[in-house]
Amino acid sequence: MDLLEKFSAVEIRPADCMTEADRQFCQHQQEAYQDAAEGFYQIAALWTDICSRQKKMLSGSEDQDDEWKRKYLVSECWPEITVGAIMEHISLLHKEFIFTVVSYLNGTYHLTVDANNVVSGLHLEKFCYARYEETVDWSIFTPVILRYEDIATLILSWFDGRTFEEQAPYELVERCHLAAWREHDHQANFEQKRNLVKILSGACDYGYYRRSEQWHIHDGAKNILKALAHFETGAFGQYPDGIDDLLSEEGCLWYDLWEFEDCKKLEKIKLFKNGRMDIRFTGEGYAREFVSGYLGTVW
C-alpha cells in the first residue's frame, strides 16, 4: 500500500516513546499490582506451612477426607482457603495489570490493541499446584511478577518500528483503506469525481433497528467517517457535529443528508438505500487529498 510506506521500520524501545505521564501512571499501577501479587504469594506459602504443620499434629492413619483440616482451618466466617484459589487469584491479578496498562495506552494514544493478545503474547502459564496444599514445595517455585516495560515492549514489537503516537494514524489509515477496497478482487469500492467521493456499496442501509425505521451505518463506513473527522480536525476523538451523530451507537439516524456548515473541508454526506454513501468536500483538492491520504490509490 503506497499510502502506508511513509511509516519506516526502526527499533523502538518503551523509554523512547513513553512520556513522563505515561511512566508515572504505569509505575504507580506496577507498584500496586506487585504489592498485591507478592502479598498473595506470601499468603500461599504461609498457608502451605500451616497446612503441613496442622496435618502432622492432627492426622492419623484412620484420618479420611482431610478431617484434620476441618478441625481448625475451616471456618464458617469465610470460604475454604486453598492454595489453588490463591494462585488463580494471582493469575487474575496479572491479567488485570495487563488490561489496565493496555487500556491506558489505547485511551491515551487512540490505539486498538487487544489486551487478550498481550496476555497470550506474554505466555503466562498457570501455576501447577499439588492436589494437597501441604505438599507444595515453595523452595523451587519462582513467583511471576510482570513489568509494564514487558507489556510495552511486546506491543511495540507489533508496530513495525512505529511509536505509540505514530501507530494511531497508521491504524486509522489501514482501517479506512480496508473499508474502501474490495478484498476479493482488490478493486476500489469508491470513486472520486471532482469534489465528490462516492463509497459505492456496503456503507449503510435503511430498515428497522432498535424497534424503529432508521438508517444504519456499517462498521467499515464508520472507519471512513472517523478518517473524515481526523482529516477535518487533525486530531483523534474530535468529531464535527453530524459525524458524531453518524458514529453514535445510542441515537437514532432519521436523516439521509448531513450538512457540515462549520467545517472547512467537509461539506455534506448523503446516504442511499442501496448502501452508497456520498461525501462532498468544499473543494476538489480536499477530495483528492482525502483519497490519497486515507482511502489509497492502489490496493
N, C-alpha and C positions, 0 to 999 in steps of 0.2 A: 504494500500500500504506500504510494508515494507521499501521502499526507502525514504518514507516521515516521518517515525516515529521519526527521529532524531530531528525534529522541535518540541520542547516541548511547551506546552501551559502555559504561565505565563502572568500575567497582566503587560502591558506595558503602560507607560504614555508618552505623547509627549516630555516632558522635558528629559526623559531617552534616547531618540534616535534621537533627533534633534541636529545638530551641531550648533556652533555659527554662521556659514554662513547661515544655514537654518533659524535660528531665525532672523537674520538681514534682510534677504530677506522678510520673512513673516511679520515682524513688519513694514518694510517700506511700503509694499503693504497694510497692515492693516491701517496705518495712512492715506495714500492717499485715500483709499476706504471710511474710516469713515468720513474723512473731506468732501468728495463729498456727501455721503449719508445724513449726518447731515445738510449740506447746503441745499440740496433739500427738506428735511423735513421742514426747516425753511421757504423756499420759498413757500411751500404748505400752511403752516399755515398763512403766511403773505398774500398770495393770497386769502385765505378764509376770512380773516379780511377785505381786500379791497373790495371783492365782497359784503360782508354783509353791509358795510357802503355805498357803491355806490347804492345798491338796496334800502336802507332806504331813501336815498336822492332823487333818481330819479324815482323810480317805482310808478305807480299809480294804481288805481283799474281797469282802462281800459288797462293797460300795458299787452301786449301779446308777447310771444316768446322772452322774455329776451331783450326787446328793451333797457332797462336801461344799460345792459352790453355792448351793441354795441356803446353806446354814447361815453364813454371814455376809455373803457378797451380793445376794439378790435382794432388792428392796421393793416394797410396794410404792415407793415415792418416785421412782423413775424406771424407764425400760431397762431390761438386762443389758449390761455393758459387755461388749465383745471387742476384741482386737480387730476383727474383720470390719465391724461397723465403723470403728475409729479410722482405719486405713481407707475405707471407702469415702469417709468424710474428707480425708486429706486429699484424695484424688479429685473430689469436687472443688476443693479449695484451689488446686492447680488450674482447673477449668475456669473457675470464677475469676482468677487473676488474669488469665489469658483473655477472657471475654471483656474484662474491664479495660485492659490496655488496648485491645483491638477496637473497642467501641470508642475510646478516646481518639485514637488515630483516625478512624473513619469520620468522626464528627469534626475533628479539627482540620483535616486535610481533604474532606469530601471524597473519601475513598469508599470502595465497596468490598473490602476484604472480608472473607467468610471466616469467622473465628473457629469454626469446626475444622477448617482446613489447617489452621495453625495448630490446633490440638493434635491432628493426625500427623502433621509435619514434624512435631517435636517428639514423636514416638514415645508418648507416655505409657508406660506399662503398669498394669495394676499390680499391687503388692500381693504376692502369693503367700498367704499366711497358712499356718498349720490348722488342722481340724480343732486342736485343743490349744487354747491361748498359752498355757503354761509351758508348752514345748517350743515356742518361737525363740530362735537364737538371735538376739539383737546385736551380738558381737560381730556378726557377719553381714549385717544389714546397713546399707548406706542411705540415709534419708535423702529424698529428692527435693531440692529447692530450686525453683525456676528463677531466672533473672530476666528482667524486662529487656535487657540487651539481646538475649537469645531470641525473644519474640520479635523484636525489631529487625534483627539480622535475617531471620527466616523470611519475614515479609519482604524486606528489601531484595532478597535473592530472587524473588518472583518478578521484580520490576525491570529487569534487564538494564541495570545501571542508572535508573531514574530515582530521584529522591522522592520523599513523600509528597512534597509540593509539586513536583513535575508529574507525578503519576495521575493526579486528578484530571488535568486536561487531556492526558493520553487516554484514560478510561472513557472520558466523555466523547472524545473523537471516535474511539473504537466502537462504542455502543451506537453512536449516531451513524457511523459508516455501515455497520451491520444491519441497521434498520432501513437503510436507504438502498441496499443492493439485494438482489435475489440470490440466495445461496445455491440453489440447484443449478442455475446456469450462469451465475456471475454477471448478470446483466443489471443495469441500473433500474431501480423502481421509482425513478424520478426523472423529471426533465425541466430544463430552465428555458424560458422564453422571456427575454428582456428582464423586467424586474419581477417576474413571476416564477416561482419554483413549485412544481406540482409533484406531490407524493402520489403516485398513480393508483396504488391499491393498498388495502390492508391497514390503513391508518385509523379508521373509525367505522362505526356502524350505528344504526338507529333502531331502537327497539325497547323492550321492557327491561329495565334494570332497577332493582330495589323498588319494585311494585309501581313503577311509573314509566311512561314512554318518554325516552330522552336519548341524547347522544352518549356514546361510549368511546373513549379514546383508548386504542390498543397500546400495549407496553412499548413497542418499537417506536410508535409516533410520540409517545411521552418522552423518549430519549431525544428525539429530534426537537421537541418543544424545550427541553432543558438546554439543548445546544443553542437554540434560538435566544433563550434568556441570557446565556453566557455571552453570546455574540453581541447582544444589545448592551449588556451592563458591564461585561468584562470581569464579572465576579461570579462565584458559586453561591447558590442558595438565595439569590436575589431575583425575584420573578416579577416582571411588569404586570400591572393589573390586566387581567384577562388570561394570561398564561398561567397564573397561579390558580385561576378557576378551572382551566382545562386540565391541570395536573391534579386537582383535588380529588381525593377519594371519598369525600364527605358530601359535597354539594351536588346539586342536580344540574345537568347541562341541557338547557332548554333550547339554546340558540345555535344556528349553523354558521353565523357570521360574527366574528370578533374583530373589532377595530381598536387600534392602539394609537390614540391621539397624542400620548405623551412620549412616544418612542421616537428616537432619531432614525433608526434603521428599519424597523419593522412597521408595516402599515396595516395589514389585516390578514386574517386567517379565515378561510371558508371550508366548511365540512360538507361532504356529499354522501348520500346514502349508499352509493356503490363503493365506498371505502376510500375515495380520493380526498386529499387534503391540499388545498391551495394556499401557498404562503406568498404574500405580496410584500415586497420591500419598497422603501421610498425611492430607491434608485437602482438601476441595473448593476452598478458597480457593487452595491451591497449584496445583491443576489449572487453575483459571480464569486464574491469573497466568501460568502457562506458555503457555497457549493465546494469551492476548492479547499476551504479550511476545515469543514466538518463532514460533508457528505462524501467527498472524494471524487476524483475524476476517473479512476480505474479501480477495479476490484482488488 
